[in-house]
Amino acid sequence: MKYRNYIILALLVTILLAGAGYWYFFMQTGAAGLPFPSGSSNGQTGFQPFSRPPSGTSPSSSPTGTATTSQNGQAQGSAYSLPVLRLLSDTPVGGYGASTTASTTVVRWVDRGRGNIYQATYDSANITTLSNTVVPRIYGSVWDRNLVSFIGSLFQSGDTAPSTVYAQLVAQATSTASAQASSSPDSASLTPYVLRGKNIPGDVVSYAASPDGKSIFMFAVQNGEGIGYTAPFNGGTATQIFTTPLTQASVDWPAPNIISITTAGSAYEPGYLYFVDPKTGVWKKVIGPLPGLSAKVSHDGKYAILSATGNKNNVVTSIYSVASSTGTDAVIRTLADKCAWGDFYKDVVYCGVPSQAVPGTYPDDWYKGTLSTNDQIWQVDAATGAVHLVSPIISQSDRVIDAFDLSLDPKDDYLFFMNKNDLSLWSLDLVRSQ
């Protein structure tokens, strides 16, 4: 009898201890000491290759995406919570530029609607408003290496074609800022810079910055001819380097001694890629004719990624060796407009590649916006032919991304791109994506 009582007492004590343990480990709240950021249920941040973000989170919320920004540009959040795929701007962007300092990578962009200038760095989750000077309807821009000035396309009210402007961030004097703050009831609207600039005369249809970011090339149409100009990136005097019967082209300045000019691409027209010497203005045909040609040239001028229209109006993509005048299948199928070459690793090109084929006439339908793609980010090594999936991005975002206007920072740590569907701006951490 006594033995049975001991057994019952032991069972009761065991049940009580088990209940206390369950309450302590599973029912308590306020787990502030967990060694991973809030908003993550498993301690992982960044790339989640096979699943969407956990329920209740979004790339635009502070723990896993762009930090929220207050009226004066100061954001909430911290650097350790930056995601691999980062939404920098959810509102339409009118171009951007990226650079690298000794301690971090910096990206600045123009708000397409108002012309405000914003900045993000990769040692902080903050988004800072640098300038709130109203310059509405800036549809594109190319920045200098120091991210102080840019050349942009501006649609003024009533215009059917864009005008081109040179703009520069000018620091506000302390005395001026103090006076404005004392006289303005909304001192929070002050910014460290104002935007100053001027219109560039002539019908500039395309432009590109030199690799060192100190010069600009502009392709203009005047009196029915195409005219090429180079100018210092400080708004200085432009120098004419050539004239041509060609009037529609996209331009780039990939290497110090190469300006690339690609004729406007269409499935119904032959396309050509030319190299132009920025000092002499001498032209050299690289490849063509190819229907629907678009091209991006590597930063050493050794390779170009080409896309052209195939037999069924689909896309054919290849890596072209300039020295040997030969092309090899790139394996991926995408438009060259959706690609960017590395600045540091010059043999490597990154592209937005459709996850599945979308029927249409390429590149015309994509240019007109009558079709859109759901992209992944792929890497191609032009020297070895190796192809690598960097990120599916759909698993890390809250939307379908049709990537365009791609570029990299000087160290190839981050890939920047815009979404053609909504003109939002994104960055992908390439180091953490490996």
Secondary structure, 3 states (H helix, E strand, C coil): CHHHHHHHHHHHHHHHHHHHHHHHHHHCCCCCCCCCCCCCCCCCCCCCCCCCCCCCCCCCCCCCCCCCECCCCCECCCHHHCCCEEEEECCCEEEEEEEECCCCEEEEEEECCCCCEEEEECCCCCEEEEECCCCCCEEEEEECCCCCEEEEEECCCCCCCCEEEEEEEEECCHHHHHHHHHHCCCHHHCCCEEEEEEEECCEEEEEEECCCCCEEEEEEEECCEEEEEEEECCCCCCEEEEEECCCCEEEEEEECCEEEEEECCCCCCEEEEEEECCCCCCEEEEEEEEECCEEEECCCCCEEEEEEECCCCCEEEEEEECCCCEEEECCCCCCHHHEEECCCCCCEEEEEEECCCCCCCCCHHHHHCCCCCCEEEEEEECCCCCEEEEECCCCCCCCCCCEEEEEECCCCCEEEEEECCCCCEEEEEHHHHC
